[in-house]
Amino acid sequence: MNILLIGRSGQVGQALERLLHNGHDLIALDRSDLDLTDQGAITSAIDDSDPDVVINAAAYTAVDRAESEPELAAAINATAPGLIAEASAAAGAWIIHYSTDYVFDGSGTRPYRESDLTQPLGTYGRTKWEGEEAVRRANAEHLILRTSWVYTWHGHNFLLTMLRLASERDLLKVVDDQIGSPTYAEDLASMTVSIIEKLEIDELNSVAGTYHLTHQGQTNWCDFARKIFALAGIKGVEVEGIPTEAYPTPAPRPRYSVLDGDRLKRVFNLEMPDWESGLRRCIEEGGLARSK
Ligand SMILES: NC(=O)c1ccc[n+]([C@@H]2O[C@H](COP(=O)([O-])OP(=O)(O)OC[C@H]3O[C@@H](n4cnc5c(N)ncnc54)[C@H](OP(=O)(O)O)[C@@H]3O)[C@@H](O)[C@H]2O)c1
């Protein structure tokens, strides 16, 4: 399969590039190859690569900064995905596009299904939702994969922030009333590759649509931090739970954003492991596991 990967330098993009190098003809682009604010460049990049599948792993992901840069966030998260979807449709290619749990307002009380009402609270969530809609409109052969709380060993994420803070302080105060599912970028990428391989075998046009793709189970940021330190064998750091109100941020966060992965299981027969096993593998792969 000819695969065009946009956003190769991000958390998910790097993992995808590594995995897709085996067994596929891959063209992987970063921002210096294709800047998504350059609308004309999007069409030519897709035309030139003659893809079967286009994966868009690029996004404006600075959730708080988006509140002061809404136009830029919209250009990258809403306009560009629509153009990528249009150009991939013209090339007869599938588009695989990532979205977020932040399309929901967090007032739910059970894991969100793909069909549940979206009501983003901030600019990032709103622009990502607009991107979803643009992709749906432009290319019938789309897979929109909503994920959440992504981490790995590079980039900007909660795991790396907690490890840095643990080396600087004895006491960390971490929000304990936002509930979600941490997702290891490597597992997300590997599940994406499994989906692509199923597309290849089955040519299942009827599978097009939106899917929730996160690790299973749920936690809050405070317990996530505690688990990181436990698995990494970091001692002597106290983690105190605080309410969201004690840690105000420019962009409001959903209080509850667990995503139901049932549709992925039903349609693709694929299931993510639980979040603790994802975290354990990440810590081991990073060489930080507590010695036994
Ligand atoms: N991170 C999370 O917790 C999270 C949660 C839910 C959903 N998601 C979604 O999952 C997907 C992957 O996220 P991620 O965590 O891998 O993101 P990430 O690490 O922040 O990477 C984003 C990528 O987008 C690229 N990018 C940004 N602006 C660009 C532009 N103008 N032109 C071209 N490329 C540009 C970045 O390039 P540079 O490296 O040059 O900046 C980077 O490679 C995104 O759709 C995101 O919305 C993420």
The ligand as an SDF file (V2000), in Angstrom:
LIG
                    3D

 48 52  0  0  0  0  0  0  0  0999 V2000
   -1.6460   14.7950   22.6650 N   0  0  0  0  0  0  0  0  0  0  0  0
   -2.8220   14.4030   23.1760 C   0  0  0  0  0  0  0  0  0  0  0  0
   -2.9660   14.2350   24.4020 O   0  0  0  0  0  0  0  0  0  0  0  0
   -3.9850   14.1310   22.2740 C   0  0  0  0  0  0  0  0  0  0  0  0
   -5.2340   13.8260   22.8640 C   0  0  0  0  0  0  0  0  0  0  0  0
   -6.3190   13.5630   22.0300 C   0  0  0  0  0  0  0  0  0  0  0  0
   -6.1620   13.6210   20.6580 C   0  0  0  0  0  0  0  0  0  0  0  0
   -4.9540   13.9380   20.1190 N   0  0  0  0  0  0  0  0  0  0  0  0
   -4.8670   14.0260   18.6580 C   0  0  0  0  0  0  0  0  0  0  0  0
   -3.9640   13.0160   18.2110 O   0  0  0  0  0  0  0  0  0  0  0  0
   -3.2660   13.4710   17.0470 C   0  0  0  0  0  0  0  0  0  0  0  0
   -1.7790   13.3230   17.2530 C   0  0  0  0  0  0  0  0  0  0  0  0
   -1.4210   14.1040   18.3850 O   0  0  0  0  0  0  0  0  0  0  0  0
    0.0600   14.1380   18.9680 P   0  0  0  0  0  0  0  0  0  0  0  0
   -0.0440   14.0780   20.4380 O   0  0  0  0  0  0  0  0  0  0  0  0
    0.9230   13.1750   18.2320 O   0  0  0  0  0  0  0  0  0  0  0  0
    0.4590   15.6390   18.5750 O   0  0  0  0  0  0  0  0  0  0  0  0
    1.8630   16.3610   18.6740 P   0  0  0  0  0  0  0  0  0  0  0  0
    2.8750   15.4820   19.3290 O   0  0  0  0  0  0  0  0  0  0  0  0
    1.6110   17.7080   19.2280 O   0  0  0  0  0  0  0  0  0  0  0  0
    2.2780   16.4870   17.1540 O   0  0  0  0  0  0  0  0  0  0  0  0
    1.5770   17.3280   16.3000 C   0  0  0  0  0  0  0  0  0  0  0  0
    2.2930   17.3420   14.9880 C   0  0  0  0  0  0  0  0  0  0  0  0
    1.6270   18.3050   14.1570 O   0  0  0  0  0  0  0  0  0  0  0  0
    2.6250   19.0380   13.5130 C   0  0  0  0  0  0  0  0  0  0  0  0
    2.1440   20.3470   13.1000 N   0  0  0  0  0  0  0  0  0  0  0  0
    1.6710   21.3390   13.8760 C   0  0  0  0  0  0  0  0  0  0  0  0
    1.4010   22.4130   13.1270 N   0  0  0  0  0  0  0  0  0  0  0  0
    1.7090   22.0900   11.8450 C   0  0  0  0  0  0  0  0  0  0  0  0
    1.6600   22.7660   10.6210 C   0  0  0  0  0  0  0  0  0  0  0  0
    1.2680   24.0380   10.5130 N   0  0  0  0  0  0  0  0  0  0  0  0
    2.0450   22.1170    9.4980 N   0  0  0  0  0  0  0  0  0  0  0  0
    2.4860   20.8350    9.5690 C   0  0  0  0  0  0  0  0  0  0  0  0
    2.5700   20.1310   10.7060 N   0  0  0  0  0  0  0  0  0  0  0  0
    2.1840   20.7670   11.8370 C   0  0  0  0  0  0  0  0  0  0  0  0
    3.7350   19.1710   14.5280 C   0  0  0  0  0  0  0  0  0  0  0  0
    4.9180   19.5660   13.8900 O   0  0  0  0  0  0  0  0  0  0  0  0
    6.1500   20.2150   14.7140 P   0  0  0  0  0  0  0  0  0  0  0  0
    6.8110   19.0310   15.3730 O   0  0  0  0  0  0  0  0  0  0  0  0
    6.9650   20.8510   13.6530 O   0  0  0  0  0  0  0  0  0  0  0  0
    5.5420   21.1810   15.6750 O   0  0  0  0  0  0  0  0  0  0  0  0
    3.7610   17.7620   15.0790 C   0  0  0  0  0  0  0  0  0  0  0  0
    4.4940   16.9130   14.2520 O   0  0  0  0  0  0  0  0  0  0  0  0
   -3.7480   14.9170   16.8150 C   0  0  0  0  0  0  0  0  0  0  0  0
   -4.7980   14.9020   15.8960 O   0  0  0  0  0  0  0  0  0  0  0  0
   -4.2820   15.3360   18.1760 C   0  0  0  0  0  0  0  0  0  0  0  0
   -5.2690   16.3470   18.0650 O   0  0  0  0  0  0  0  0  0  0  0  0
   -3.8590   14.1850   20.8950 C   0  0  0  0  0  0  0  0  0  0  0  0
  1  2  1  0
  2  3  2  0
  2  4  1  0
  4  5  1  0
  4 48  2  0
  5  6  2  0
  6  7  1  0
  7  8  2  0
  8  9  1  0
  8 48  1  0
  9 10  1  0
  9 46  1  0
 10 11  1  0
 11 12  1  0
 11 44  1  0
 12 13  1  0
 13 14  1  0
 14 15  2  0
 14 16  1  0
 14 17  1  0
 17 18  1  0
 18 19  2  0
 18 20  1  0
 18 21  1  0
 21 22  1  0
 22 23  1  0
 23 24  1  0
 23 42  1  0
 24 25  1  0
 25 26  1  0
 25 36  1  0
 26 27  1  0
 26 35  1  0
 27 28  2  0
 28 29  1  0
 29 30  1  0
 29 35  2  0
 30 31  1  0
 30 32  2  0
 32 33  1  0
 33 34  2  0
 34 35  1  0
 36 37  1  0
 36 42  1  0
 37 38  1  0
 38 39  2  0
 38 40  1  0
 38 41  1  0
 42 43  1  0
 44 45  1  0
 44 46  1  0
 46 47  1  0
M  CHG  2   8   1  16  -1
M  END
$$$$
